[in-house]
Amino acid sequence: MRIKLTSVFVDDQDKAQKFYTEVLGFVTKMDMPIGGAKWLTVVSPEEPDGVELLLEPNGNPASTAYQKAIFEQGIPATAFAVDDIQKEYERMTKLGVVFTMEPTKMGEVTQAVFHDTCGNLIQIYQV
């Protein structure tokens, strides 16, 4: 058993695709229409055959409520590993990304949290 796909709910798939590719640097893996939405995944350019992140539309009232609740409680929807958190923080800040937590050392891990413009808080971390 292995993890091949995970997802985050987004309020606008086109906006999410732009943010996750142009700002975060992921690349689009799948972009297929399915009904009124898309099967839209992104991957790390360093691991094009690695884990895919599904940018899933939050059109279901349950997913909208969940996304809103964890956002309001300050809970990140997911986390991404980075090699140099300070460098990523500075690069992303220059691109206008809003951080709710600057890089903060917590034991062996340094983490930061930002808003993805699509309804989520996302954590980046460096071990």
N, C-alpha and C positions, 0 to 999 in steps of 0.2 A: 504494500500500500504506500502511496506517496501523494503529496499535495501537488496538484497540477493547475488548479484554478481556485481563486478566491475572489471576493467581490466587495465593492463598496457601493452603497446607494448614492445616486447623484440626482440633482434636481433638473439637470439639463445635459444631455449626453454630448451635444456639440461643444458646449462650453467646457465640459469635463475633458473631452478629448484634446481640446486646445491647451488647457492647463497642464494636463498630465504629460503631453508630448512637448510642447514648447517651453514650459517652465520647469517641469521636473526632469525632462529629458528621456522619458520612456518612448517607445516606438509602438505604433499601432500594429497589432498582430491580426486581429479579425475585425471586420466592419461589415456586417451583413444585416440587411433589413429583416425584421421579424415583426409582422403586424405594423403597429404604429411606432415601434421603437427599433433599436438595432441590437444585435449581439456584437458588442463592442469591447474588445480586450486590448490591453497594452502589456508590454513586457520590457524588461531591462535590455538595453542594447548590448550589455555585457553577457546576457544569457537569453538570446532570442528563442531558444527552445525550453526555457525555464518556466517557472510559475507565471501564469497569466493572471492579470487583474481585470476582472469584469467590471466595467463602469455601468452598473445596473440602474435603470430608471426607477425612481421611487414613486411610481404612480399608484401603488397599492396603499390604502390608508394605514395599514399596519406598518409598512416600511417607512412611510412618512413620519408617523408618530415615533417610531424607534429612532430614526435618524435625528429628529428634533430633540428627543429626550437625552440621548447621549451627548449631543452637541452642547445642550444647555448645562449639562453636568460637567462639561470639560473633559469628557472621555474621548480619546482618539479612536477613530473607526478602524484604523490599521496602523502599522508601523513599517518603516523602510530602513534598512541598514545603509549606512554611509561610511566611507573610509576616513573622511575628514569633516567632521560636523561643523567646525568653525568656518571652513571654506564654503561649505554648502549653505550655511546660514547667511554668510555675507553675499554670496552669489544670488541667492533667492531674495534677500532683502532688497538688493539693487533692482530686481525685477518687479518689486512691488508686493511681494508676498507678505502677508500679515501674520506675524508670529504671536501666539498667546503665551509662549514660554521660550525664552532665549536658551541657548545651550546651557545646560545645568548638569553638573557632575553629581551622580548618585551612585556611590560605590565605584564599581568597575565600569559603569556605563555612563555616558554623557548623552542626554536627550534634549530635544527641542520639539515644540508643537506649533503647527501652523494651520491656518484656515485654507482649504482647497478651493474656495469660491463656489463650491457645488453642494454645500450643506454639511461638510465634514471637517473635523479636526483630524490632522494626520501627524503622527509622531515620526521623527527621524532619530536614529540613535547610532552611537559609535561605541564599540566595546574596547 
